[in-house]
Amino acid sequence: MNIFVLHCGGTISCRINGEGYLTPSSDMKKMFSEISKEFGDITFTHGKVRLFLSEYLNGCKLNSIISAVKNAVDSGSYDGITITLGSDTEAYAAAAIGYFFGNNSIPIVTVSSDLPAEFPGSTALLHLRAAAALIYCGNLRGVYSVSADSDKSVRVNRATRLIRRLKNPDGVFSAGQEYGKISFPESGLPFFSKNPLYCETESDAVLRCPEFGVNSPVMHITVTPGMIYPRPPSSVKSVILGAYHSGTLDTESRKTEKFAKLCKKKNITVFTDSTGTGSDYLSTKKFSQLGFFRLPPDVSAAAFYMKLWILAERKDPETVRQVYTSYAGDIPPINITDQGGENNGR
């Protein structure tokens, strides 16, 4: 079995430089050698883009990553692909990769870690072993991410459902149900078991744009008490309002109303990113008047940020309909026909 490893940087690839700062420069070849011995018949072929820290992710870097992965897929030489990424922005990069390659590609697994691979206590080796095990099982298609659940279990998530990494806890979580787990028994090879509660719409559809611009045409604004809204620049095509966990925001505020009118005037589509308990509060009644759409329930705001970016680059005239169309498993099937749907909040 031949696995292509694309090194992109991030914490997992960092070493401490001469000035005492973490910088992505580790090749982790010793770890991959250990994994090869563990499985016995895995060969790793290494490639890399220009290594970067997670916070420097932008459209150009996404283009480089996707191009390198596409070349590896198109070569037909590999049984699967592992991609090392920074944990802070993994949810965004993984979603972009997931939309581009869809659910019918050879298995592609994104990997990050809480500490540099060479640091004691790092989850890097565990995650890389899990990625190899997921590919090794040989019956999965599409794009995934792995994250330690314990020292003997690793969560497997669809790339288009990753939640942006929180300060605590350190693990990577999925919107809705996780896809499954990789377990590490006392003896024998690690093995994958799918979560019986996980479901997704079966589709070979992919969502691609010619390429990403350097900067995103999407704004993601966190809602706070008494907030003053920024004025979106002319390049912005969509806004995601990071609502409170209950899916609400201050719809009585004159600032909110002024912002909504400005967005309508500039043809900017506004979404709110949470439905919380699924209940409608009185404050959400005004969403229709303001022209705000809700993102589908139980989805990743980070993934839908990337989805809106792709749709803007494509100059898609049906942005709202496409947002409510499932690609690469990003929307749980139970929510596609939800009575909210495109009209949720309208």
N, C-alpha and C positions, 0 to 999 in steps of 0.2 A: 504493500500500500504506500502511495506517495502523497504526502500532504505538503501543500505550499504554505509557507509562513510569510506573511507580509508584516514587516516591522514598521510601525508608524510613530512610535515614541510614547509619550505619556509617562506617568509615574512608574509603571511596570518596567520601563526601559532605562530608568535613571540611575546615575552614579553621582557621587559628590565630586565636584571639580576642585581645582586648586584653590579657588576662592571660598570654598565651603558651601556652594550652592548646588542643588540638584539639577542635573542636566541629562537629557536622554542620550546615552551613549553606550549602553550595555547590549551585547548581542545575545546573551542568555544561551549560548551554544551548549554549555555544560548541562543545563536543564534538559534541552532537547535530546542530548545524548542519553541521559538517564531515562527519558520517556521511550526512546527507541529500544533500549534494552528491556524495559518493562513489557512492552508489547511484542517485541521480538521481530516483527516484520514491517515496521513503519520506517519509511525514509522521509526525512524532512528536507525540502528545498527552500532556501531562504532568499528573500528579496526585501527591498525596502524602498520607501519614499524618503524624502528628506525628513529626518526625525524632528518632531516638534512637541512642545508641551501642550497639554489638553486645551488650555485657555487660548491658544493661538489658532484653533480650528476656524476656518473660513471657507468660502466657496472654492477658492483655488486649491486648497488642500483636499477638499472633498473630491474635486475633479481628479486629482492625482491618485487618490486611493481607489476610486471607482475604476479608473483607467487601468491601474495595475491589476486589480482583481479581475476585470474583464479579460485582460490578456491571458491571465492564468486559466480562467474558465474556458476561453476559446481555444486554448492550446490542446485541450483534451488530455493533458498529461497527468492530471491530478484527481485523486479521489475525494479531496476536500481541501478547504482553505481555512487557516487560522489567521486572524488579524489582531495585532496588539494595538490597543488604543488607550488614551488617557481616560481615567474614570470620570472626571468632571463633565466631559462632553460626549461620553460614549453613547448615551441615549440618542443624541442627534446624529452622530456619524453612523451608528448601527441602523437607525431608521432609514437614512439616505441609501445605505447599501441594501437594506431589506426591500425598499420600494423598487430599486433599480433591477435587482435580480429575482424578486418575487419568490414564490413558494415552490418552484419547480427546478431550481438550480441544484448543482452539487452542494453538499452541506458546507456552509460558510459560517464560521463561529468567531465572534468578536470576544476578545479577552482583555481585561484590565486587572489592576490589583490595587489594594489599599496602601501598600508600601513597595518600594523598589524591589525587584526580584532578588537582589543580593542581600537584602536586609533580613535579619532574623524575624520570624513571625509573618513574613510576607505570604499572601495567598497566591502569589504568581505561579509557583510550581503546581499547586493543587488545581488552579484554573486551567493551566496548559494541559495537564493530564486529563482533565474533564473534557476539554475541547477535542483532544485526540481520541478519547473514548467515544464521544458523540459521533465523530466521523467514522471511527473504526466499526461501530455497530452496523454500518453499511446500508441502512434502510430508511434514512431520513433525507429529506430534500428541503432546501430553503435556507434562510438566514436566522441565526440564533445568537444568544449571548449566554455566558455562564457566570455564576457567582456563588461563592461558598455559603452553604447553609450551616455546615459544621465541618470538622476535619475529616468526616467520612461521608459527606453528602454535599452535592453542588446543585443549585437550582439551574434549570434550563429555561430560558425565556425566548419568545419570539422577538426578533430585533425591532419590530414595529410596535412593540408594547412596553418597551423599557421606560421606566419612570426616571426622570432626572435625579441624579444622585443627591441625596440629602446629606447634611453635615453629620447627622447620626440617624440611623445606624449606617455602618459602612457598606452593607450589602446592596446589591442591585436588585430591584424589585420590578415586578410586572404589573401593568394595569390589568385588573381582572385576575384570572387564574394563571399560574405559571405553567409552562408547557410540559415540564416533567422534571426528573432528577437523574443525576449521575450518582451512583452509590459505589463506595470503595469498600469491598469486603475484606475480612482479615486475610483471606487467601484468594488467589485468582485475580482476574482482570476486572477493572471497573466496568459497570454495566449501566445502561440507560433504561429507565422505566417511564412511560408517558403518564401524565396525570389524567385519570379517567374523567375528570370534571372539565378539562380544557376542551374548548370547541372553537372552530373557526369556519368561515365560508371557504369551501374548496374552489380555488380559482388559479389559473395560470397567468392571470393578468399582472402586468408590471406597470409601474408609474415612473416615467423617465422624463428628463428634460435634456435638451442638447448639451448644456453644461450649466453649472452654477456660476452666477456672478460672484465677485469677491465678497460683496456685502449682501445681506438678506433684505428682501423687500417685505419682510414680515416683522411687525413689532409685537413683543410679548410684554405686556405691562402688568405689574403686580398691583392689585387693588389694595389700598390702605385707607384707614379712617381719615376723612377730611381731605382727601388727596386733591392735588391740582394736576390735571392731565397734561402731558406733553403735546406739542403740536407736531403731528406726523409730517415728515418731509415728503416732497413730491414723489420720491422713489418708492414709497410704501404703498402696497396694494392690499394688505390684510393686516388686521390687528387681532391679537388674542388678549383678552382681559383675564388676568389670573384672578378669578373670583375667590371668595372665601370658600371653605370646604363644603359649605351647604349649597354652593352654586349661586350665591347672592352677591350683590353689590349695591351701593347707595344709588338707587334710581330716583330718589327725590332731590338729589343734589343738582343745582343749576350748572355746576361744572360738568357733571355727567351729561346733562342735556346739551350743553354747548359743544362738548366733544362729539356727541352722536351727530349733531347737525353738521359739524365740520367734516366728519368722515363721510356722511351722505353726499355733501357737496363735492368732495374730492374722489367719490366713487371707491371708497375704501370699505371693504366688508369687515364687519366686526363680529367676533365670536367670543363667547365666554367659555372658560375651560373646565368647569366643574359642575356636576349636577348633584354632588353630595349624596344625600339620603334619597334622592329621586322625588322628593316632595316639592311642591310649588309653594313658595312663600309669597306673601302679598307683594313684596318688593319686586318679584320676578314678573308680575303682571304687566309691568311697563316695558318689558323687553321688546314687545311687538311695536309699541309706539316709537321706541328709540331706534328700532331697526337692528337689534342685536340677535344673532343666532347663537344657539348653544351647540358646542361640540357634542358628539354622541357620548352617552354615559360609558364609564369604564374604559376609557381610552387614554393613551399617553399624550399629554400636552406637548412634550418634546417631539414625539413622532409627528403630530399634526402641525407643529411649527414647520417641520421639514416638508410635510405634504403640501402645505400652503406655499412654501418657497418654490417647490417643484412646479405647482400649478401656475404660479406667477411667471416663472421663467418660460413656461410653455404658452403663456398668454391665453390660458384656457378660459373660454367665455362662460363656462358652466362651473365656476368655482364651488358654489354652494352644493350643487348636486354631486360633484366629485368628492367633496369632503364627506358626504354621507354614503359614498360608495366604498365598499371594503376593498383594500388592496393589501396583499401580502399579510393577511390575517390581522390587520390593525383594529378592526371592529368586531367584537364578539357577535355572532349571528343573532342572538336574542335581542340585540339593540338595533339591528338594521331595520327591522319592521316596527320598532318602538313607536308608539303614537306621537311621541315628540318629533322624531325624524327631522326632516328639513324645516318643519313648521314648529319645532320645539321653541317656545318663546315668541312665536310669531302671532 
